[in-house]
Amino acid sequence: MLYLPLAGKAQINLVQNPSFEQSDSCPNNFDEIQYAHWTGLDTLWRPPDWGHAWGVPDYCHACAPVISSVSIPQGTYYYHYPHSGNAMVEVEMFYDETFFGSPNQQCRDYLQSRLIKPLIAGKNYLVTFYVSSEGVSYYSVNNIGAYFDDGTIDTTHNPGIVQTQCSPQVIEVAIINDTVIGDTTSWVKIQGTFTANGNEHFITIGQFTDRAHTNFFAIQDTTGGGYFSLYLVDDVSVIDCSNTPNAGHDTLITLGDSVFIGSHELLLPYTWYEVGITTPIDSGGGFWAHPTAATTYVLEQDLCGIKKWDTVKVWVAPLSVGSQQLVVGSLMVYPNPVTDEITIEHAANCEVAFYDVTSRKVASFVSMTNKEVLDISTLPSGVYLVQVTDESTGARAIKTLLKE
């Protein structure tokens, strides 16, 4: 997967690796959630320390070996595809400890991550994540929620017991419909808002009530020893409800080229339209546009039931602009995508300028010969417009470039 961050844009979704797509290594067994830069409550645990893995969620990824416990779509306890992308997390939400008797209550997983930045006191936040019950679960349960704190939730002792001292700010109180069980496509959205007190640095997802305070019902015969409830989790977002949508700056492309509109950030509550057209053309943070004429795009943001809008215009230039046919009518810019060095052909004595997606000039060179090799290794990964200008005639040509 190629990730293209936008320079200078603030993070809107405050959750790190919210869809679990980025990983240090492909998982091969249970309890390897730290490969996705999330943890269980026991932050001292490191894979594959099986002797200390109580309460550790399982990281499931399409790159996992097919015969492993956490492959996609089939693992040991599920046959399921992620809500989006190629990854998801398996969490044991509930365990009926009466089958073994108290105090044997090593029965819960808790999925935790540090937020990109602390929440701000007095601000309202929209929290969203998706769950789906696994086909082998014996129970459907309620009270699955998201808890925010400064990290003092039990992090070193008994991480697998139910954390009844915590009151999730966002919680699903209804019983998850049993028709979800065994379904390889259905996901349930858990969503809510809360006002931060300013000490929230961490998000923890799990089930926080004991057996006596949990609504649960058996969805399989438990007489043979069934006692657990497993859920898959995906696509977690925490967004400031006062956020103002930003569709980006107006930009110019050459006829036949494409441009990325908006943000590469994941899980934003955005819907995109062309001005004057009510049918959406895309959703999420951004999308690739391929206009053949000047086009205005409308970004609709829906946060906490409040809708806001912003617009961006893409101008489409012909292959040459100016009083004369540009000498770079045969302009060649390669390779594309590029990593470190780019070659410009047929642009002698021309300025070669690089603009990022906010229309900010980030680099400029003068091509002295008809074949110039330029070092752009210091530019961040992203999408750029390469504008080649013949300063003696005013003619110019524009190319789109992807830097990896």
TAZIGI-V635573 format. One record per pair of residues at least 6 apart in sequence whose C-alpha atoms are under 6 Angstrom apart, sorted by sequence separation. I is the first residue (numbers start at 1). GAP is how many residues later the second one is. D is the distance in whole Angstrom. If there is no record, write none. Layout:
# TAZIGI-V635573
I;GAP;D, I;GAP;D
This chain:
# TAZIGI-V635573
33;6;6, 69;6;5, 73;6;5, 82;6;6, 301;6;5, 355;6;4, 389;6;6, 64;7;5, 69;7;5, 73;7;5, 273;7;5, 301;7;5, 354;7;6, 355;7;6, 389;7;4, 73;8;5, 97;8;6, 272;8;6, 273;8;5, 300;8;6, 334;8;6, 354;8;6, 388;8;5, 62;9;6, 272;9;6, 300;9;5, 334;9;5, 354;9;5, 388;9;5, 25;10;6, 60;10;5, 61;10;6, 62;10;5, 272;10;5, 299;10;5, 333;10;6, 353;10;6, 387;10;6, 24;11;5, 60;11;6, 61;11;6, 272;11;6, 299;11;5, 333;11;5, 353;11;4, 387;11;4, 23;12;5, 95;12;5, 271;12;4, 298;12;6, 299;12;6, 332;12;6, 352;12;6, 386;12;6, 23;13;5, 270;13;6, 298;13;5, 332;13;5, 352;13;5, 386;13;5, 94;14;6, 248;14;6, 270;14;5, 297;14;6, 331;14;6, 351;14;6, 352;14;6, 385;14;6, 32;15;6, 93;15;6, 247;15;5, 297;15;5, 331;15;5, 351;15;5, 385;15;5, 20;16;6, 40;16;5, 92;16;5, 268;16;5, 296;16;6, 350;16;6, 384;16;6, 92;17;5, 267;17;6, 268;17;5, 296;17;4, 350;17;5, 384;17;5, 91;18;5, 295;18;6, 328;18;5, 349;18;5, 383;18;6, 295;19;5, 328;19;6, 348;19;5, 349;19;5, 383;19;5, 265;20;6, 294;20;6, 348;20;5, 382;20;6, 147;21;4, 264;21;6, 275;21;6, 294;21;4, 348;21;4, 382;21;5, 146;22;5, 147;22;6, 170;22;5, 263;22;5, 264;22;6, 275;22;6, 294;22;5, 348;22;5, 381;22;5, 145;23;6, 263;23;5, 274;23;5, 275;23;6, 293;23;5, 347;23;5, 381;23;5, 33;24;6, 62;24;5, 146;24;5, 262;24;4, 273;24;6, 274;24;6, 346;24;5, 31;25;5, 33;25;5, 61;25;6, 145;25;5, 261;25;5, 273;25;5, 345;25;5, 31;26;5, 32;26;6, 33;26;5, 61;26;4, 145;26;4, 261;26;5, 272;26;6, 345;26;4, 31;27;4, 32;27;6, 60;27;6, 144;27;6, 260;27;6, 272;27;5, 344;27;6, 30;28;5, 60;28;5, 143;28;6, 144;28;5, 260;28;4, 271;28;6, 344;28;5, 356;28;5, 60;29;6, 143;29;5, 259;29;6, 271;29;5, 343;29;6, 355;29;5, 59;30;5, 143;30;5, 259;30;5, 270;30;6, 343;30;4, 355;30;5, 58;31;6, 142;31;5, 258;31;6, 270;31;5, 342;31;6, 354;31;6, 58;32;5, 142;32;6, 258;32;5, 269;32;6, 342;32;5, 354;32;5, 57;33;6, 142;33;5, 269;33;6, 341;33;6, 353;33;6, 57;34;5, 141;34;6, 341;34;5, 353;34;5, 341;35;6, 352;35;6, 28;36;6, 340;36;5, 352;36;5, 26;37;6, 27;37;5, 340;37;4, 351;37;6, 26;38;5, 351;38;5, 350;39;5, 28;40;6, 29;40;5, 350;40;5, 164;44;5, 163;45;5, 164;45;5, 135;46;5, 162;46;6, 134;47;6, 135;47;4, 133;48;5, 134;48;6, 150;49;5, 150;50;5, 109;51;6, 149;51;4, 150;51;5, 151;51;6, 57;52;6, 108;52;5, 148;52;5, 149;52;6, 150;52;6, 55;53;5, 56;53;5, 107;53;6, 108;53;6, 149;53;6, 55;54;4, 106;54;5, 107;54;6, 148;54;6, 106;55;5, 132;55;5, 148;55;5, 78;56;5, 105;56;5, 131;56;6, 147;56;6, 78;57;6, 131;57;5, 147;57;5, 130;58;5, 146;58;6, 77;59;6, 130;59;5, 146;59;5, 129;60;6, 130;60;6, 145;60;6, 129;61;5, 145;61;6, 255;61;6, 128;62;6, 144;62;6, 241;62;6, 250;62;5, 252;62;6, 254;62;6, 255;62;6, 128;63;4, 144;63;4, 247;63;6, 250;63;5, 251;63;5, 252;63;5, 253;63;5, 254;63;5, 255;63;5, 127;64;6, 143;64;6, 247;64;6, 250;64;6, 252;64;6, 254;64;6, 339;64;6, 127;65;5, 247;65;6, 254;65;6, 337;65;5, 338;65;5, 339;65;5, 21;66;6, 126;66;6, 127;66;6, 337;66;6, 20;67;6, 126;67;5, 125;68;5, 125;69;6, 326;69;5, 40;70;5, 124;70;5, 40;71;5, 124;71;4, 40;72;6, 123;72;6, 322;72;6, 39;73;5, 122;73;6, 123;73;6, 142;73;6, 322;73;4, 38;74;6, 122;74;6, 141;74;6, 321;74;5, 38;75;5, 121;75;5, 141;75;4, 321;75;5, 121;76;4, 140;76;6, 320;76;6, 121;77;4, 140;77;6, 320;77;5, 120;78;5, 139;78;5, 319;78;6, 119;79;5, 139;79;4, 138;80;6, 139;80;5, 119;81;6, 138;81;5, 118;82;6, 138;82;5, 118;83;5, 115;86;6, 114;87;6, 115;87;5, 114;88;4, 138;88;6, 113;89;6, 113;90;6, 138;90;6, 139;90;5, 112;91;6, 138;91;6, 112;92;4, 137;92;5, 111;93;5, 137;93;6, 111;94;5, 110;95;6, 110;96;5, 134;96;6, 134;97;6, 133;98;4, 132;99;5, 15;100;5, 132;100;5, 14;101;6, 131;101;5, 14;102;5, 131;102;5, 130;103;6, 55;104;5, 80;104;5, 130;104;5, 55;105;4, 54;106;5, 129;106;5, 129;107;4, 128;108;6, 128;109;5, 249;109;5, 127;110;6, 127;111;5, 126;112;6, 42;113;5, 93;113;6, 126;113;5, 41;114;5, 42;114;5, 93;114;5, 125;114;5, 125;115;5, 125;116;5, 42;117;6, 124;117;6, 41;118;5, 96;131;5, 95;132;5, 95;133;4, 94;134;6, 94;135;5, 93;136;6, 92;137;6, 93;137;6, 92;138;4, 91;139;6, 91;140;5, 90;141;6, 90;142;5, 89;143;5, 89;144;5, 254;144;6, 88;145;6, 88;146;5, 19;215;6, 19;216;5, 18;217;5, 18;218;5, 15;222;6, 13;224;6, 14;224;5, 13;225;5, 13;226;5, 4;377;6, 4;378;5
